[in-house]
C-alpha cells in the first residue's frame, strides 16, 4: 500500500523523542552553505528537532521552523527553550507552507523531501519553496541518493528504513531514494532555479533560487 502524508506524520510523532536525541549537530554541508549568508527571514523546512533552525538564528533576524510532526515541533520548542534561541514554529505539510509569497530570504530543506510519498507531492513541495522564497532568496535542498554506500542500485526507488526505539520496537519510515539524475530532473521540473547540484556523503544537494520568471 502506498504511504500517505498522514503516515509520515504519525511515524515521526511516534519516534520524535528518541529521534531528537540522535540529531544533536548541524550537518557540515548546511554550515558550509550558510557561511557568509545573512538574511532578514529564514526558513528551516522539515525542521525536526530544530538543530538547523538554531544555526539559522546566527544568519537571520527571524527564523521559522516548519514540520509536519507535532512531536518533533515539541522537541524543537524544548531545544529553543533550553538553548535560548528564538524560532517561530509552525506545523504544516511541506507542500502547503503557511507563509506569504516572497517572504523568505534564506532556507534549508534537508532530509525531508525524500519522505514525501509521490513525485507530484515532491515537486509540489519544491514549488512551494519557490513560492515563499524572495526574488533574491536562496535555499539548500537535500535528499537521500542511490549514491549512498548502503544502496546497490542505480535507479531511484521507494523503500522503508526501520527506526529502532530503545525498547526494541521498530518503526518503518518511508523513503524515496533519488538517483542523482532524477533529483536534477525534479529540481528542474519545479519552479526553482538551480545554481548547483551535487553529491555529498551519499546525499543529493541543490543550491537553488526562487521562482522562475
Kinemage of the C-alpha trace (Angstrom):
@kinemage 1
@onewidth
@group {chain A} dominant
@subgroup {mainchain}
@vectorlist {calphas} color= white
{ca unk a 1} P 0.000 0.000 0.000
{ca unk a 2} L 1.325 3.430 -0.963
{ca unk a 3} L 2.129 5.595 2.080
{ca unk a 4} L 0.442 8.941 2.560
{ca unk a 5} L 1.364 12.157 4.290
{ca unk a 6} L -0.507 11.088 7.428
{ca unk a 7} L 1.699 8.015 7.680
{ca unk a 8} L 4.808 10.201 7.684
{ca unk a 9} L 3.368 12.448 10.365
{ca unk a 10} L 2.345 9.511 12.571
{ca unk a 11} L 5.752 7.870 12.147
{ca unk a 12} L 7.686 10.898 13.315
{ca unk a 13} L 5.259 11.671 16.122
{ca unk a 14} L 5.904 8.113 17.347
{ca unk a 15} L 9.705 8.347 17.282
{ca unk a 16} L 10.130 12.089 17.937
{ca unk a 17} L 11.682 11.992 21.411
{ca unk a 18} L 14.241 9.315 20.577
{ca unk a 19} L 14.917 10.697 17.105
{ca unk a 20} L 15.653 14.149 18.505
{ca unk a 21} L 18.304 12.764 20.836
{ca unk a 22} L 20.252 11.423 17.862
{ca unk a 23} L 20.153 14.688 15.914
{ca unk a 24} L 22.342 16.958 18.008
{ca unk a 25} L 24.554 18.694 15.474
{ca unk a 26} L 24.063 20.619 12.241
{ca unk a 27} L 25.260 18.993 9.027
{ca unk a 28} L 28.622 20.267 7.702
{ca unk a 29} L 27.001 20.826 4.301
{ca unk a 30} L 24.437 23.147 5.915
{ca unk a 31} L 27.147 25.019 7.805
{ca unk a 32} L 29.096 25.419 4.564
{ca unk a 33} L 26.029 26.653 2.687
{ca unk a 34} L 25.207 29.235 5.358
{ca unk a 35} L 28.757 30.548 5.666
{ca unk a 36} L 28.745 34.202 4.678
{ca unk a 37} L 24.986 34.289 4.044
{ca unk a 38} L 22.745 36.592 6.078
{ca unk a 39} L 19.061 37.385 5.757
{ca unk a 40} L 16.075 39.075 7.313
{ca unk a 41} L 13.884 35.953 7.421
{ca unk a 42} L 14.964 32.312 7.187
{ca unk a 43} L 13.066 29.025 6.983
{ca unk a 44} L 14.011 25.544 8.162
{ca unk a 45} L 11.551 23.373 6.234
{ca unk a 46} L 11.304 19.923 7.808
{ca unk a 47} L 12.985 21.339 10.897
{ca unk a 48} L 12.816 18.206 13.062
{ca unk a 49} L 14.284 18.982 16.469
{ca unk a 50} L 15.436 22.436 15.391
{ca unk a 51} L 19.163 21.862 15.063
{ca unk a 52} L 19.391 23.755 11.765
{ca unk a 53} L 16.887 26.377 12.887
{ca unk a 54} L 19.252 27.078 15.769
{ca unk a 55} L 22.111 27.539 13.302
{ca unk a 56} L 19.961 29.832 11.158
{ca unk a 57} L 19.468 32.220 14.086
{ca unk a 58} L 23.093 33.279 13.573
{ca unk a 59} L 22.306 34.205 9.963
{ca unk a 60} L 18.836 35.784 10.081
{ca unk a 61} L 16.838 38.235 12.168
{ca unk a 62} L 13.756 35.983 12.097
{ca unk a 63} L 13.713 32.175 11.793
{ca unk a 64} L 10.707 29.977 11.056
{ca unk a 65} L 10.858 26.234 11.648
{ca unk a 66} L 8.211 24.113 9.905
{ca unk a 67} L 7.488 20.403 10.244
{ca unk a 68} L 4.560 18.040 9.736
{ca unk a 69} L 5.190 16.321 13.082
{ca unk a 70} L 3.790 17.894 16.245
{ca unk a 71} L 6.095 15.636 18.244
{ca unk a 72} L 9.192 16.958 16.518
{ca unk a 73} L 7.989 20.533 16.881
{ca unk a 74} L 7.655 19.936 20.620
{ca unk a 75} L 11.272 18.758 20.639
{ca unk a 76} L 12.313 21.850 18.669
{ca unk a 77} L 10.471 24.073 21.132
{ca unk a 78} L 12.262 22.400 24.040
{ca unk a 79} L 15.624 22.811 22.309
{ca unk a 80} L 14.951 26.514 21.692
{ca unk a 81} L 13.981 26.992 25.323
{ca unk a 82} L 16.992 25.073 26.659
{ca unk a 83} L 19.482 26.788 24.345
{ca unk a 84} L 17.872 30.227 24.449
{ca unk a 85} L 17.304 30.880 20.756
{ca unk a 86} L 14.219 32.323 19.099
{ca unk a 87} L 12.332 30.391 16.424
{ca unk a 88} L 8.730 30.562 15.228
{ca unk a 89} L 7.413 27.003 14.865
{ca unk a 90} L 4.583 26.021 12.537
{ca unk a 91} L 3.052 22.636 11.780
{ca unk a 92} L 2.473 22.089 8.077
{ca unk a 93} L 2.837 19.827 5.102
{ca unk a 94} L 5.972 20.655 3.092
{ca unk a 95} L 3.772 21.167 0.025
{ca unk a 96} L 1.471 23.627 1.833
{ca unk a 97} L 3.605 26.173 3.649
{ca unk a 98} L 1.506 28.781 5.530
{ca unk a 99} L 3.791 31.689 4.641
{ca unk a 100} L 3.351 34.568 2.232
{ca unk a 101} L 4.895 34.551 -1.223
{ca unk a 102} L 8.375 36.091 -1.416
{ca unk a 103} L 8.666 36.181 2.389
{ca unk a 104} L 11.785 34.016 2.908
{ca unk a 105} L 15.319 35.146 2.093
{ca unk a 106} L 17.219 32.035 3.174
{ca unk a 107} L 16.068 28.430 3.607
{ca unk a 108} L 17.262 24.919 4.302
{ca unk a 109} L 15.155 21.923 3.269
{ca unk a 110} L 17.258 18.931 4.248
{ca unk a 111} L 16.478 15.239 4.778
{ca unk a 112} L 12.749 15.790 4.249
{ca unk a 113} L 11.899 15.796 0.537
{ca unk a 114} L 12.596 12.055 0.336
{ca unk a 115} L 9.793 11.332 2.846
{ca unk a 116} L 7.041 12.659 0.562
{ca unk a 117} L 5.212 9.694 -0.948
{ca unk a 118} L 4.767 10.652 -4.623
{ca unk a 119} L 6.645 12.558 -7.302
{ca unk a 120} L 3.754 15.023 -7.568
{ca unk a 121} L 3.987 15.721 -3.837
{ca unk a 122} L 7.737 16.184 -4.018
{ca unk a 123} L 7.556 18.639 -6.919
{ca unk a 124} L 4.645 20.439 -5.234
{ca unk a 125} L 6.851 20.958 -2.195
{ca unk a 126} L 9.681 22.330 -4.349
{ca unk a 127} L 7.184 24.673 -5.999
{ca unk a 128} L 6.040 25.827 -2.554
{ca unk a 129} L 9.624 26.554 -1.582
{ca unk a 130} L 9.961 28.589 -4.778
{ca unk a 131} L 6.763 30.469 -3.920
{ca unk a 132} L 7.903 31.563 -0.465
{ca unk a 133} L 11.459 32.480 -1.476
{ca unk a 134} L 12.031 36.167 -2.145
{ca unk a 135} L 13.385 37.244 -5.547
{ca unk a 136} L 16.915 37.280 -4.122
{ca unk a 137} L 16.321 34.336 -1.793
{ca unk a 138} L 18.352 31.142 -1.825
{ca unk a 139} L 17.917 27.672 -0.360
{ca unk a 140} L 19.710 24.372 0.177
{ca unk a 141} L 17.815 21.139 -0.536
{ca unk a 142} L 18.981 17.601 0.209
{ca unk a 143} L 17.649 14.072 -0.282
{ca unk a 144} L 18.953 10.547 0.111
{ca unk a 145} L 20.548 9.178 -3.024
{ca unk a 146} L 21.413 5.891 -4.706
{ca unk a 147} L 24.993 7.191 -4.489
{ca unk a 148} L 24.961 6.234 -0.789
{ca unk a 149} L 27.142 3.236 0.078
{ca unk a 150} L 24.204 1.405 1.660
{ca unk a 151} L 22.350 1.114 -1.663
{ca unk a 152} L 23.383 -1.155 -4.523
{ca unk a 153} L 21.199 0.057 -7.375
{ca unk a 154} L 21.388 2.979 -9.766
{ca unk a 155} L 17.694 3.670 -10.421
{ca unk a 156} L 15.514 5.627 -7.998
{ca unk a 157} L 13.251 3.528 -5.780
{ca unk a 158} L 10.866 3.604 -2.815
{ca unk a 159} L 11.713 1.759 0.377
{ca unk a 160} L 11.243 1.750 4.134
{ca unk a 161} L 14.017 2.175 6.678
{ca unk a 162} L 13.301 0.957 10.206
{ca unk a 163} L 13.844 3.171 13.234
{ca unk a 164} L 14.533 1.122 16.370
{ca unk a 165} L 13.221 2.567 19.622
{ca unk a 166} L 15.022 1.922 22.951
{ca unk a 167} L 12.652 -0.913 23.876
{ca unk a 168} L 13.365 -2.709 20.622
{ca unk a 169} L 10.214 -1.703 18.712
{ca unk a 170} L 10.900 -0.960 15.053
{ca unk a 171} L 9.024 1.783 13.239
{ca unk a 172} L 9.238 1.764 9.431
{ca unk a 173} L 9.898 5.112 7.736
{ca unk a 174} L 9.087 5.720 4.070
{ca unk a 175} L 11.908 6.959 1.829
{ca unk a 176} L 12.107 7.760 -1.841
{ca unk a 177} L 15.734 7.130 -2.737
{ca unk a 178} L 16.636 9.507 -5.530
{ca unk a 179} L 19.028 8.762 -8.325
{ca unk a 180} L 21.195 11.845 -8.928
{ca unk a 181} L 19.668 12.192 -12.400
{ca unk a 182} L 16.091 12.072 -11.088
{ca unk a 183} L 16.929 14.626 -8.386
{ca unk a 184} L 18.231 17.003 -11.041
{ca unk a 185} L 15.098 16.408 -13.099
{ca unk a 186} L 12.721 17.125 -10.211
{ca unk a 187} L 14.513 20.335 -9.265
{ca unk a 188} L 14.497 21.405 -12.927
{ca unk a 189} L 10.799 20.497 -13.272
{ca unk a 190} L 9.906 22.703 -10.306
{ca unk a 191} L 9.670 26.491 -10.198
{ca unk a 192} L 13.101 26.683 -8.566
{ca unk a 193} L 16.239 27.862 -10.347
{ca unk a 194} L 19.178 25.523 -9.580
{ca unk a 195} L 22.567 27.171 -9.122
{ca unk a 196} L 24.430 24.000 -8.180
{ca unk a 197} L 23.526 20.320 -7.857
{ca unk a 198} L 25.995 17.927 -6.234
{ca unk a 199} L 26.517 14.740 -4.236
{ca unk a 200} L 27.984 14.694 -0.725
{ca unk a 201} L 28.024 11.898 1.869
{ca unk a 202} L 25.588 9.878 -0.235
{ca unk a 203} L 23.044 12.702 -0.429
{ca unk a 204} L 21.903 14.817 -3.352
{ca unk a 205} L 22.185 18.557 -2.732
{ca unk a 206} L 20.888 21.540 -4.665
{ca unk a 207} L 21.535 25.208 -4.065
{ca unk a 208} L 18.560 26.983 -5.587
{ca unk a 209} L 16.970 30.377 -6.084
{ca unk a 210} L 13.301 31.295 -6.156
{ca unk a 211} L 10.604 31.209 -8.765
{ca unk a 212} L 11.480 31.335 -12.442
{ca unk a 213} L 10.368 34.495 -14.176
